[in-house]
Amino acid sequence: MKFKINNRFKAVLGCLLAVGLLFSTPSFALQQDSLAQDSTVTAVVDSSASAVVDSAAAPTTDATTVATGSTATSASSSSATVEPVKQIDPQVYKDLTYYVLLFLIICTIVAVIGKVLSVYELTRKMNGRYNPFSNNKFQGSLFIIFLVAFLAFVYYGYAVWGSWAWRDAATEHGKSVDTMFIITTVIITVVLVLVHILLLSFPYIYRMRANTKAFYYPHNDTIEKIWTIVPAVVLTVLVLFGFFTWRSITNVPEDLQKSAIQVEVMGEQFQWQVRYPGNDGVIGKRNYKLTTPTNSYGIDFNDQSSWDDIQASDIVIPVNKSVRFHIISKDIIHSFYIPDFRVQMNAVPGMTNYFQFTPTVTTEEMRERMNDPKYDFIMLCNKICGSGHFNMQKKVVVVTEAEYKEWLSTQNKYFTEDLQKEFAGLEVQESSQLASASLN
């Protein structure tokens, strides 16, 4: 028996050495090749440099000598700029060899531990002290230890990370969304804890022991009804709760829609454009066919409601005032998402989606609440829309009504002088086309 074990260890050790030599030899060869190539390139560069020096030191008495010297210089410069051959860095082979050997060593250690345990078990069997049920108790105890650690981690997650990852919504409808989220989280947590208590305690309670016999329990209608009906009822309640909450947020009466502040937000790769109505309170029409380098928004200036539309770099809204967002897209699907406001709505090309809400906390109040003087509400794109998706955002500033009116009066209009000239030129061109058509 000892002879067999020793032979096995020798075989494993020999395999490790063979694999190590197999992976280390190419790296050594590449190192030698790279050293030889480096010395060759160095020799070529040195010889070319000496040739340049000799040609520069020679007297240039006539045009023929000058031409010869320039030719030699160009030839030496071309030989000096030898393109390096792309090769794999020898360090890559070293790293590969290291990790392969490390993996094999770990496997060897595990195998040795397994052999030691098997020898220990065989020795106890030979001495008559082997208990076939002790391993069951040991593994069941491990499940109990894991259960305690799991429950402690769940508690730690809620007690520590919960306050870090959660803060109250800064809008009126956000309170309903938070209530729905908390109820769902409580139900999921209860199910999580109960399932893991049963799952991890049963292996210890019902482990195999001496003089015990398992009870064959193939079927029970009552238990199946319970685990089918209860989840169905709970999920139905949650779905209905979410449905009615969403309807209360999105189904706004028509009079409240008209009285709200109107803001249009257009998403495109990879930025947001914001448009406010002018004194008339109406956002002008837009047509993608009218998009030009100067009119990137595609505003239809034939609609006089668009003449006083305001262009904004940030989204600024007054606190405790209802704001209705017109959400559109210029190219592909984006998502209008403001986490602190519990607001999310897709921006889809060819259609307009709406989301109306009322902010309840100003930016300054939120900074005091967060104890962060640089904190800002941020509107993000929550649909992966390309390589610049990560940076597609817009700052949202909530101010008092007086500050909002003051800010609005300082913003520029979309209908700039350049656009006015372009629009006037289009009108002249259209009138001339109509005149020529009537003459024909």
C-alpha positions in Angstrom: 0.0 0.0 0.0 2.8 2.4 0.9 4.5 1.5 -2.4 1.4 2.4 -4.4 1.0 5.8 -2.6 4.6 6.7 -3.1 4.3 5.8 -6.8 1.3 8.0 -7.2 3.1 11.0 -5.6 6.1 10.4 -7.8 3.8 10.3 -10.9 2.1 13.6 -9.9 5.4 15.3 -9.2 6.8 14.1 -12.5 3.8 15.5 -14.3 4.2 18.8 -12.6 7.8 19.1 -13.7 7.0 18.0 -17.2 4.2 20.6 -17.6 6.5 23.3 -16.1 9.2 22.6 -18.6 6.7 22.4 -21.4 5.4 25.9 -20.7 8.7 27.5 -19.7 10.7 26.4 -22.7 8.9 28.6 -25.3 9.3 31.6 -23.1 13.0 31.0 -22.8 13.3 30.6 -26.6 11.4 33.8 -27.2 13.6 35.7 -24.8 16.7 34.5 -26.7 15.1 35.4 -30.0 14.1 38.8 -28.8 17.7 39.4 -27.5 19.2 38.3 -30.8 16.8 40.6 -32.7 17.6 43.5 -30.4 21.3 43.0 -30.9 20.8 42.8 -34.7 18.8 46.0 -34.8 21.4 47.7 -32.6 24.2 46.7 -34.9 22.3 47.9 -38.0 21.6 51.3 -36.4 25.2 51.7 -35.3 26.5 50.8 -38.7 24.0 53.2 -40.4 25.0 56.0 -37.9 28.7 55.5 -38.7 27.9 55.7 -42.4 26.1 59.0 -41.9 29.0 60.4 -40.0 31.5 59.3 -42.7 29.4 60.8 -45.4 29.0 64.1 -43.5 32.8 64.3 -42.9 33.7 63.8 -46.6 34.4 67.0 -48.7 31.5 68.0 -51.0 33.4 69.6 -53.9 31.0 69.1 -56.7 27.3 68.2 -57.4 28.1 64.6 -57.9 29.5 64.2 -54.4 26.6 66.0 -52.9 24.1 63.7 -54.6 26.1 60.6 -53.5 26.1 61.8 -49.9 22.3 62.4 -49.9 21.7 59.0 -51.4 23.8 57.4 -48.7 22.0 59.4 -46.0 18.6 58.3 -47.3 19.7 54.7 -47.6 21.1 54.8 -44.0 18.0 56.4 -42.7 15.8 53.8 -44.4 17.9 51.0 -42.9 17.9 52.6 -39.5 14.0 52.6 -39.4 13.6 48.9 -39.3 10.0 48.0 -38.6 9.9 45.8 -35.4 8.4 42.4 -35.8 5.2 42.1 -33.7 5.7 39.3 -31.2 4.0 38.1 -28.1 5.6 39.4 -25.0 7.6 36.6 -23.2 6.0 37.8 -20.0 2.7 36.5 -21.2 4.2 33.0 -21.3 5.7 33.5 -17.9 2.4 34.5 -16.4 0.6 31.6 -18.1 3.2 29.1 -16.8 2.9 30.6 -13.3 -0.9 30.3 -13.2 -0.9 26.8 -14.7 1.6 25.6 -12.1 -0.3 27.4 -9.3 -3.5 25.6 -10.4 -1.7 22.3 -10.5 -0.2 22.8 -7.1 -3.7 23.6 -5.6 -5.1 20.5 -7.3 -2.2 18.5 -5.8 -2.8 19.9 -2.3 -6.5 19.1 -2.5 -5.7 15.6 -3.7 -3.2 15.1 -0.8 -5.8 16.3 1.7 -8.3 13.9 0.2 -5.9 11.0 0.4 -5.0 11.9 4.0 -8.7 11.9 4.9 -9.3 8.6 3.2 -6.3 7.0 5.0 -7.7 8.4 8.3 -11.1 6.9 7.6 -9.6 3.6 6.6 -7.5 3.5 9.8 -10.6 4.1 12.0 -12.4 1.3 10.2 -9.5 -1.0 10.9 -9.5 0.0 14.6 -13.3 -0.4 14.8 -13.9 3.2 15.8 -15.5 4.4 12.5 -19.0 6.0 12.8 -20.7 6.2 9.4 -23.2 8.9 10.7 -20.6 11.4 12.1 -20.1 13.0 8.6 -23.8 13.6 8.4 -23.8 15.6 11.6 -20.7 17.5 10.5 -22.2 18.6 7.2 -25.5 19.4 8.9 -23.7 21.6 11.4 -22.0 23.4 8.5 -25.5 24.2 7.1 -26.6 25.7 10.4 -23.4 27.8 10.6 -24.1 29.0 7.0 -27.7 29.8 8.0 -26.6 32.0 10.9 -24.1 33.8 8.7 -26.7 34.3 6.0 -29.3 35.8 8.4 -26.6 38.1 9.9 -25.7 39.3 6.4 -29.3 40.0 5.6 -29.7 42.0 8.8 -26.4 43.9 8.0 -27.6 44.6 4.5 -30.8 46.3 5.7 -29.2 48.0 8.7 -26.1 49.4 7.0 -26.6 49.4 3.3 -30.3 50.2 3.4 -29.8 53.8 4.6 -27.0 54.2 2.1 -29.0 53.0 -0.9 -32.4 54.5 0.0 -33.7 58.0 0.5 -37.2 59.4 0.3 -38.7 60.6 -3.0 -38.6 64.3 -3.8 -42.0 64.3 -5.6 -45.7 63.9 -4.6 -46.3 60.7 -6.6 -43.0 59.3 -5.4 -44.5 58.5 -2.0 -46.9 56.1 -3.6 -44.1 54.5 -5.5 -42.0 54.2 -2.3 -44.9 52.6 -0.4 -45.4 50.0 -3.2 -41.6 49.3 -3.2 -41.4 48.9 0.6 -44.4 46.5 0.7 -42.9 44.4 -2.1 -39.5 44.4 -0.3 -41.0 43.3 3.0 -42.9 40.4 1.3 -39.8 39.2 -0.6 -37.7 39.4 2.6 -40.1 37.3 4.6 -40.2 34.7 1.9 -36.4 34.8 1.6 -35.8 34.3 5.3 -38.4 31.5 5.7 -37.2 29.6 2.7 -33.6 29.7 3.8 -34.4 28.7 7.4 -36.3 25.6 6.1 -33.7 24.9 3.4 -30.7 25.0 5.6 -32.1 23.6 8.9 -33.7 20.5 7.4 -30.4 18.8 6.5 -29.4 19.0 10.2 -32.8 18.1 11.7 -33.5 15.2 9.3 -29.9 13.9 8.9 -29.5 10.1 8.7 -28.9 8.6 12.2 -28.8 5.2 13.7 -32.1 3.5 14.3 -34.0 6.0 12.2 -36.0 5.3 9.1 -37.1 7.8 6.4 -40.9 8.3 5.9 -42.0 8.1 2.3 -44.4 11.1 1.7 -45.2 11.2 -2.0 -48.2 13.5 -2.2 -50.3 16.0 -0.3 -53.1 18.0 -1.9 -53.4 20.5 1.0 -49.7 21.5 0.8 -49.8 21.8 -3.0 -52.9 24.0 -2.8 -51.2 26.2 -0.2 -48.0 26.8 -2.1 -50.0 27.5 -5.3 -52.9 29.7 -4.1 -50.9 31.8 -1.6 -48.2 33.0 -4.1 -50.9 33.5 -6.8 -53.0 35.7 -4.4 -49.9 37.7 -3.3 -48.7 38.3 -6.8 -52.2 39.3 -7.9 -52.5 41.9 -5.1 -49.0 43.3 -6.0 -49.9 43.5 -9.7 -53.2 45.3 -9.0 -51.5 47.6 -6.5 -48.9 48.6 -9.1 -51.5 49.0 -11.9 -53.7 51.4 -9.9 -50.7 53.3 -8.7 -49.4 53.8 -12.2 -52.9 54.8 -13.4 -53.1 57.4 -10.7 -49.7 58.8 -11.8 -50.2 58.9 -15.6 -54.0 59.5 -15.9 -54.0 63.2 -15.2 -57.2 65.2 -15.7 -57.2 67.5 -18.8 -57.6 70.7 -16.8 -54.5 69.8 -14.7 -52.6 68.9 -17.9 -53.2 72.4 -19.4 -52.4 74.3 -16.1 -49.1 72.5 -15.6 -45.7 73.9 -16.8 -44.9 72.4 -20.2 -41.4 71.2 -20.9 -40.2 69.2 -23.9 -37.2 66.9 -23.7 -35.7 65.3 -26.7 -33.2 62.5 -26.5 -30.6 61.8 -29.2 -27.2 60.1 -29.2 -25.8 61.1 -26.8 -27.4 64.2 -25.3 -30.7 65.7 -24.2 -32.2 68.9 -25.6 -34.7 70.9 -23.6 -37.4 73.3 -24.9 -39.7 75.5 -22.8 -42.7 77.4 -24.2 -42.7 81.2 -24.4 -45.2 83.6 -23.1 -48.1 81.8 -24.9 -47.4 78.7 -22.8 -47.6 76.5 -26.0 -44.7 74.4 -27.4 -44.4 74.9 -31.1 -44.7 72.0 -33.6 -41.7 70.0 -34.7 -41.1 68.1 -37.9 -38.0 65.9 -38.5 -38.0 66.8 -42.2 -37.2 70.4 -41.2 -33.9 69.4 -39.5 -30.9 71.4 -40.7 -27.5 72.2 -39.4 -28.9 75.5 -37.9 -32.2 73.9 -36.9 -31.0 70.6 -35.4 -34.2 70.4 -33.3 -36.4 70.4 -36.5 -38.8 73.1 -35.2 -41.5 74.1 -37.6 -41.4 77.9 -37.6 -44.5 78.1 -39.8 -46.2 77.6 -36.5 -46.0 81.0 -34.8 -46.3 79.3 -31.4 -42.6 78.2 -31.8 -41.3 81.7 -32.4 -41.0 82.4 -28.6 -39.9 78.9 -27.5 -37.0 78.9 -25.1 -33.8 76.9 -25.3 -32.3 75.7 -21.9 -29.0 74.1 -21.0 -30.5 72.5 -17.8 -33.9 71.5 -16.6 -35.1 74.1 -14.1 -38.5 73.6 -12.5 -40.3 75.4 -9.6 -41.0 73.5 -6.4 -44.6 72.5 -5.5 -45.7 73.3 -9.1 -47.0 70.6 -11.5 -44.7 70.0 -14.4 -45.7 68.1 -17.6 -42.8 66.7 -19.6 -43.2 66.0 -23.4 -40.7 63.2 -24.0 -39.5 62.5 -27.6 -36.6 61.0 -29.4 -34.7 62.0 -32.5 -33.0 58.7 -33.4 -33.5 55.6 -31.3 -35.2 54.6 -28.0 -33.9 56.4 -24.9 -35.3 56.6 -21.4 -36.2 59.7 -19.4 -35.1 58.8 -15.9 -34.8 60.9 -12.7 -34.1 58.5 -9.7 -34.8 61.0 -7.0 -38.2 61.9 -8.5 -39.2 58.3 -9.1 -39.7 59.2 -12.8 -39.1 57.0 -15.8 -40.6 57.1 -19.3 -39.3 55.8 -22.6 -38.4 58.3 -25.4 -39.6 56.6 -28.6 -38.9 58.0 -32.1 -42.1 59.0 -33.9 -44.3 59.5 -30.8 -44.6 61.7 -27.7 -44.9 60.3 -24.2 -45.9 62.3 -21.2 -45.0 62.3 -17.5 -46.5 64.9 -15.1 -45.3 65.3 -11.5 -44.9 67.8 -8.8 -41.5 68.3 -7.1 -41.6 68.8 -3.3 -37.9 69.4 -2.4 -35.7 72.1 -3.8 -32.1 71.5 -4.8 -30.8 73.5 -1.8 -33.0 71.6 0.6 -31.8 68.3 -0.8 -28.2 69.4 -0.4 -28.8 70.1 3.2 -30.6 66.8 3.7 -27.7 64.9 2.0 -25.1 67.1 3.7 -23.5 67.6 0.3 -23.2 71.2 -1.0 -22.5 69.8 -4.6 -25.4 67.4 -4.8 -27.7 67.8 -7.9 -30.7 66.0 -9.2 -29.7 64.3 -12.4 -31.8 63.1 -15.4 -30.3 60.0 -17.0 -30.9 57.8 -20.0 -32.0 54.4 -18.7 -31.8 52.6 -22.0 -28.5 51.3 -23.3 -28.3 53.4 -26.5 -24.7 53.2 -27.6 -21.1 53.9 -26.7 -21.9 57.3 -25.1 -24.9 56.1 -23.1 -23.0 56.4 -19.8 -22.6 60.1 -20.2 -26.1 61.0 -21.4 -27.4 63.1 -18.6 -28.8 66.5 -17.8 -28.9 68.4 -14.5 -32.3 69.1 -13.0 -32.6 72.1 -10.7 -35.6 72.7 -8.4 -36.0 76.3 -7.3 -38.6 78.6 -5.9 -41.2 80.1 -8.2 -39.6 83.5 -8.1 -36.2 82.0 -8.9 -37.8 80.1 -11.8 -39.3 83.1 -13.4 -36.1 85.0 -13.1 -34.1 82.2 -14.7 -36.7 81.8 -17.5 -36.4 85.5 -18.4 -32.6 85.1 -19.0 -32.8 82.2 -21.4 -32.3 82.4 -25.2 -34.9 81.6 -27.7 -34.6 78.9 -30.4 -35.7 81.3 -33.1 -32.3 83.0 -33.5 -31.3 85.5 -36.1 -29.7 82.8 -38.2 -32.9 80.7 -38.1 -35.0 83.8 -39.0 -32.8 84.4 -42.1 -33.1 80.8 -43.1 -36.9 80.8 -42.5 -37.2 84.0 -44.5 -35.2 82.5 -47.4 -37.4 79.4 -47.4 -40.5 81.6 -47.6 -39.2 83.6 -50.5 -38.2 80.3 -52.3 -41.7 78.8 -51.7 -43.4 82.0 -53.0 -41.3 82.0 -56.1 -42.1 78.3 -56.7 -45.8 79.0 -56.3 -45.6 82.0 -58.8 -43.8 79.9 -61.4 -46.3 77.1 -61.0 -49.2 79.5 -61.5 -47.6 81.0 -64.6 -47.1 77.5 -66.1 
